[in-house]
């Protein structure tokens, strides 16, 4: 427990001090305030908040369980890890004149945490996962300041290239008993957007639209090999939607 708690405090402290120095320190401060950014980027940023909070919660539950906390404490304390960390960032946003705290972000953060908590309480596993995928878009070059100047930045900032998925594990949800049915097979529904050069609709965003996607997926956290190292790698990247044929619904 001491290892976990000290590590968390140290990580939070380093992350927040670094964020403040590298990001917020260059902009003027203000009194704490909220902004309404719920219409920006066709809500793609909110899906990003929800997914980040969800996976922080999944990792937190495992960490608190490892540290010896009781089942319910591990689920609640660990599951709220993402909300706690991201809420602190909202406080920093709210004290910056350039930005402001966002009620939409707070709701998305909380929703992500409760998706992990709810499933852990009901099933002791994650049968429905939030996942992420990315492919380069043609729009980032038209606004590199906001959408990223290279592929690493664009994977985080270019909402045109990102897709967020709800991935449903077929065998566990339908409680299929057959040992021959693959336990790693998922069905995923995704939400993306395209044609966005700026946060809000402008004349140059003539092709701005949402994308609704349907696809198969592989739950890498349920894939078991004889290699513990390979299993660890697969589970680490379990948040990524596995590339599969996809239908787009317009």
C-alpha positions as CSV (number, residue, x, y, z in Angstrom):
1,X,0.0,0.0,0.0
2,X,2.8,2.4,0.8
3,X,4.4,1.7,-2.5
4,X,1.2,2.4,-4.3
5,X,0.2,5.5,-2.4
6,X,3.7,7.1,-2.5
7,X,4.0,6.3,-6.2
8,X,0.6,7.9,-6.9
9,X,1.4,11.1,-4.9
10,X,4.8,11.3,-6.6
11,X,3.3,10.8,-10.1
12,X,0.6,13.4,-9.5
13,X,3.0,15.9,-8.2
14,X,5.6,15.5,-11.0
15,X,2.9,15.5,-13.7
16,X,1.1,18.6,-12.4
17,X,4.3,20.6,-11.7
18,X,5.5,19.7,-15.2
19,X,2.2,20.6,-16.8
20,X,2.1,23.9,-15.0
21,X,5.7,24.8,-16.1
22,X,5.5,23.5,-19.6
23,X,2.0,24.5,-20.5
24,X,0.2,26.9,-18.1
25,X,3.1,29.1,-16.9
26,X,3.4,30.8,-20.3
27,X,-0.2,32.1,-20.2
28,X,-1.8,34.7,-17.9
29,X,-3.7,33.5,-14.8
30,X,-7.2,34.4,-13.9
31,X,-9.8,33.7,-11.2
32,X,-11.3,30.2,-11.4
33,X,-14.0,30.1,-14.1
34,X,-15.9,27.7,-16.4
35,X,-16.3,27.8,-20.2
36,X,-18.8,26.0,-22.4
37,X,-16.8,24.0,-24.9
38,X,-19.3,21.3,-25.5
39,X,-19.9,22.1,-29.1
40,X,-16.2,22.0,-30.0
41,X,-14.7,19.3,-32.4
42,X,-18.1,17.5,-32.6
43,X,-17.5,16.3,-29.0
44,X,-14.5,14.2,-30.0
45,X,-12.4,15.7,-27.2
46,X,-15.1,14.5,-24.7
47,X,-14.7,10.9,-26.0
48,X,-11.0,11.3,-25.4
49,X,-11.6,12.4,-21.8
50,X,-13.9,9.5,-21.2
51,X,-11.5,6.9,-22.6
52,X,-8.5,8.3,-20.7
53,X,-10.5,8.2,-17.5
54,X,-11.8,4.7,-18.2
55,X,-8.4,3.2,-18.7
56,X,-7.0,5.0,-15.7
57,X,-9.8,3.4,-13.7
58,X,-9.1,0.0,-15.1
59,X,-5.4,0.3,-14.3
60,X,-6.2,1.8,-10.9
61,X,-8.5,-1.1,-9.9
62,X,-5.8,-3.6,-10.7
63,X,-3.2,-1.5,-8.8
64,X,-5.3,-1.2,-5.6
65,X,-6.2,-4.9,-5.7
66,X,-2.5,-5.7,-6.0
67,X,-1.8,-3.5,-3.0
68,X,-4.1,-5.5,-0.8
69,X,-7.2,-3.3,-0.6
70,X,-10.6,-5.0,-0.1
71,X,-12.5,-5.7,-3.3
72,X,-14.9,-2.7,-3.0
73,X,-12.2,-0.3,-1.9
74,X,-10.0,-1.4,-4.7
75,X,-12.8,-0.8,-7.2
76,X,-13.9,2.6,-5.9
77,X,-10.5,4.0,-5.1
78,X,-8.8,2.6,-8.2
79,X,-11.8,3.3,-10.5
80,X,-11.9,7.0,-9.6
81,X,-8.1,7.4,-10.3
82,X,-8.8,8.9,-13.7
83,X,-11.5,11.3,-12.5
84,X,-9.2,12.5,-9.7
85,X,-6.2,13.2,-11.9
86,X,-8.2,14.8,-14.8
87,X,-10.2,17.0,-12.4
88,X,-7.0,18.5,-11.1
89,X,-6.1,19.4,-14.7
90,X,-9.6,21.0,-15.0
91,X,-8.7,23.1,-12.0
92,X,-5.5,24.3,-13.7
93,X,-7.6,25.0,-16.8
94,X,-10.1,27.0,-14.7
95,X,-7.3,29.2,-13.3
96,X,-5.9,30.0,-16.8
97,X,-7.2,33.1,-18.7
98,X,-6.5,31.3,-22.0
99,X,-8.9,28.4,-21.1
100,X,-11.4,27.5,-18.4
101,X,-12.8,24.5,-16.6
102,X,-15.3,22.5,-18.7
103,X,-18.4,20.9,-17.2
104,X,-18.5,18.7,-20.3
105,X,-15.0,17.4,-19.5
106,X,-15.9,16.7,-15.9
107,X,-19.0,14.7,-17.0
108,X,-16.9,12.8,-19.5
109,X,-14.2,12.0,-16.9
110,X,-16.8,10.8,-14.4
111,X,-18.6,8.7,-17.1
112,X,-15.4,6.9,-18.0
113,X,-14.6,6.1,-14.3
114,X,-18.1,4.8,-13.7
115,X,-18.0,2.5,-16.7
116,X,-14.9,0.8,-15.2
117,X,-16.4,0.8,-11.7
118,X,-19.8,-0.5,-12.7
119,X,-18.5,-3.4,-14.6
120,X,-16.0,-4.4,-11.9
121,X,-18.8,-4.3,-9.3
122,X,-21.2,-6.3,-11.4
123,X,-18.9,-8.8,-13.3
124,X,-15.4,-8.5,-11.8
125,X,-14.2,-7.9,-15.3
126,X,-14.6,-5.4,-18.2
127,X,-17.0,-6.9,-20.7
128,X,-17.5,-3.5,-22.5
129,X,-14.4,-1.6,-23.2
130,X,-13.7,1.9,-24.5
131,X,-11.1,1.8,-27.2
132,X,-9.1,4.1,-29.5
133,X,-7.8,4.0,-33.0
134,X,-6.0,6.5,-35.2
135,X,-5.1,7.0,-38.8
136,X,-3.5,10.1,-40.4
137,X,-6.0,12.6,-41.9
138,X,-5.6,15.2,-44.7
139,X,-6.8,18.0,-42.5
140,X,-4.0,18.4,-39.9
141,X,-1.7,20.1,-42.3
142,X,-4.2,23.0,-42.6
143,X,-4.0,23.8,-38.9
144,X,-0.9,22.2,-37.4
145,X,-0.9,24.5,-34.4
146,X,-4.2,22.9,-33.1
147,X,-4.1,19.5,-34.9
148,X,-0.4,18.7,-34.5
149,X,2.8,19.2,-36.4
150,X,3.9,15.5,-36.6
151,X,2.3,12.1,-36.3
152,X,2.9,11.8,-32.6
153,X,1.2,15.1,-31.9
154,X,-1.6,14.3,-34.3
155,X,-2.4,11.0,-32.7
156,X,-3.3,13.1,-29.6
157,X,-4.6,16.3,-31.2
158,X,-6.0,15.5,-34.6
159,X,-9.6,14.6,-33.9
160,X,-10.2,13.9,-37.6
161,X,-7.9,10.9,-37.4
162,X,-9.2,9.5,-34.1
163,X,-12.0,7.1,-33.6
164,X,-13.4,6.1,-30.2
165,X,-15.1,2.7,-29.8
166,X,-17.4,0.8,-27.5
167,X,-16.1,-2.8,-27.8
168,X,-18.5,-5.6,-26.6
169,X,-17.1,-9.0,-25.7
170,X,-19.5,-11.5,-27.3
171,X,-18.8,-14.5,-25.2
172,X,-19.0,-12.9,-21.8
173,X,-22.0,-10.7,-22.5
174,X,-24.0,-13.5,-24.0
175,X,-22.6,-15.9,-21.4
176,X,-21.8,-18.5,-24.1
177,X,-20.6,-21.7,-22.4
178,X,-19.0,-23.4,-25.4
179,X,-15.2,-23.8,-25.0
180,X,-14.8,-23.6,-28.7
181,X,-16.2,-20.0,-29.0
182,X,-13.3,-17.5,-29.0
183,X,-13.4,-15.5,-25.8
184,X,-11.4,-12.7,-27.5
185,X,-14.0,-11.9,-30.2
186,X,-15.6,-8.5,-29.8
187,X,-18.2,-6.4,-31.7
188,X,-17.4,-2.7,-31.7
189,X,-19.3,0.5,-32.5
190,X,-17.3,3.6,-33.1
191,X,-17.7,7.4,-33.3
192,X,-15.5,9.6,-35.3
193,X,-15.5,12.9,-37.2
194,X,-14.0,14.3,-40.3
195,X,-13.4,17.6,-42.1
196,X,-12.7,19.6,-39.0
197,X,-10.0,22.3,-39.4
198,X,-11.0,24.3,-36.3
199,X,-13.0,23.7,-33.1
200,X,-16.2,25.2,-34.5
201,X,-17.9,25.2,-37.9
202,X,-16.3,27.6,-40.4
203,X,-16.6,28.1,-44.1
204,X,-13.5,26.1,-44.8
205,X,-15.0,23.1,-42.9
206,X,-17.2,22.3,-45.8
207,X,-17.0,18.6,-45.3
208,X,-17.4,18.6,-41.5
209,X,-19.4,15.5,-40.5
210,X,-19.7,12.7,-37.9
211,X,-18.9,9.1,-38.6
212,X,-20.7,6.1,-37.1
213,X,-18.8,2.8,-37.5
214,X,-19.5,-0.9,-37.0
215,X,-16.7,-3.4,-36.9
216,X,-15.3,-6.6,-35.3
217,X,-12.6,-6.3,-32.8
218,X,-10.1,-8.5,-30.8
219,X,-9.9,-8.1,-27.0
220,X,-6.1,-8.3,-26.5
221,X,-6.5,-8.6,-22.8
222,X,-8.1,-12.0,-23.3
223,X,-5.5,-13.4,-25.6
224,X,-3.2,-15.8,-23.8
225,X,0.1,-17.1,-25.1
226,X,2.8,-19.2,-23.6
227,X,5.0,-16.1,-23.2
228,X,4.4,-13.9,-20.1
229,X,6.3,-11.1,-21.8
230,X,4.1,-11.2,-24.9
231,X,1.0,-11.4,-22.8
232,X,2.1,-8.2,-20.9
233,X,2.7,-6.4,-24.2
234,X,-0.7,-7.5,-25.6
235,X,-2.5,-6.4,-22.4
236,X,-0.7,-3.1,-22.3
237,X,-2.0,-2.2,-25.8
238,X,-5.5,-3.6,-25.1
239,X,-6.9,-0.1,-25.3
240,X,-6.2,0.0,-29.1
241,X,-9.0,-1.1,-31.4
242,X,-7.7,-3.9,-33.5
243,X,-7.8,-3.1,-37.3
244,X,-10.7,-5.0,-38.9
245,X,-13.1,-4.5,-41.8
246,X,-15.4,-1.7,-40.9
247,X,-18.8,-0.4,-42.1
248,X,-19.5,3.3,-42.0
249,X,-23.1,4.4,-41.3
250,X,-24.0,7.9,-42.6
